[in-house]
């Protein structure tokens, strides 16, 4: 798999509008990204090699969400 000049970003938020806002910013800056709406979905996607993730400090199904960069 070719290495991207910019890291793949995982956006994690249970609010669709918040994910959409961040998606626009990242797209405008040329960052590749994927989205998740639950902690479980995020963990599955992180395993698929996200370089960083952004999300609220706690979401349903978690006590705290750890950020990874």
HUSUL-V470925 format. One record per backbone hydrogen bond with DSSP energy under -0.5 kcal/mol. NH is the residue of the N-H (numbers start at 1). CO is the residue of the C=O. Records with the same first field share a line. If there is no record, write none. Layout:
# HUSUL-V470925
NH: CO, CO
This chain:
# HUSUL-V470925
9: 32
10: 52
11: 9, 34
12: 10, 54
13: 11, 36
16: 14
19: 15
20: 16
21: 17
22: 18
23: 19
24: 20
25: 21
26: 22
27: 23
28: 24
29: 25
30: 27
31: 26
34: 9
36: 11
39: 60
42: 38
43: 39
44: 40
45: 41
46: 42
47: 43
48: 45
49: 46
50: 46
51: 8
52: 8
53: 68
54: 10
62: 59
65: 57
66: 64
